[in-house]
Amino acid sequence: MRLGWSMLRGLYSTRVGQPLFAMTDLFEAMRLSAEDSEVAHLFFSEGGKILLPLGKSTNAMTGQEMLERLLSSPHDDDGALANDLLGELGKTVPLESLRLLLTSANAETRAAGAFIATFQNQNISSMVGELAALLGDSYPRTRFDAVESILRCSTRNDGQHLAQALFALDDYHDGVRMGAVKFVRFAKDWQLKLARQHAALLRPQTPFSAIADISGQWRDDASGMIRAMLDHSEPVVRRYGLGLASRARLVVVDAFVEWAQASADPEISKLATDCIEHNQISHHAVWQSSLPAIA
């Protein structure tokens, strides 16, 4: 079974008059891990994990025809075509064709490309520049997917692009900001370090330079660093602090997330509460409170 974006919206619209999920659009959902993408398409961070089996496409078009349809301007695809092309990319359609979608003049086509890119990894590392360009796209969903894709596809040569993804902490759309918090939460140590360092260089005397300064001052004291960021006057710094507090460590320190939950900033408090109530921490992590007490 393959479901397009508009069809997926129906999955979480209503159920007995109640929202099935808290999300209002698909871009607010986390994407699959690389290993899960072999068998299914999506998982939602709120309401638990949902796998949509790949199955066989009922689309009669060839992969090349799907690509050409998505590249046509305008096209009337509801998202199902992007799902179908995903199964053909790298098989009957060259992987390099994804670049055509990412750089299209058509916003819907770029959105389809960004969506497909969230299922890739460093096999499209040469396209990280194109993905970074989408961080200025008019569609919030596209910007969200660009942040996710840069996290998956970047290399150690992409410091500036990682910084651009971190700049999404200051996006005007709350869903994109949430994606940037998740970037901080799930980035590898080297990705986060490069993002932080380059962000400070690209935007000196801003909250991003403050993040770098606090990180340096509290380098050997994680709890002090998180406290300093969550108590900071700048919302961007507080959002970064939330990402650190709920970072996907092997053991999640309950107190760190509780500090964020107690924040006077309602956005930080709500997102921290969502972390706890909807288990948005890594499924491989263990909460410190669940460990047996040491005698």
Secondary structure, DSSP 8 states (H G I E B T S, - for coil): ----HHHHHHHTT-BTTB-SSS-SSGGGS-B--TTGGGTB-B--SSSS----B-------S-HHHHHHHHHSSS----SHHHHHHHHHBTTTB-GGGHHHHHT-SSHHHHHHHHHHHTT--GGGGGGHHHHHHGGG-S-HHHHHHHHHHHHHH--TT-HHHHHHHHGGGG-SSHHHHHHHHHHHHHS-HHHHHHHHHHHHHHSTTSHHHHHHHHHHHTTT-HHHHHHHHHT-SSHHHHHHHHHHHT---SEE-HHHHHHHHT-SSHHHHHHHHHHHHTT-S-TT-EEGGGS----
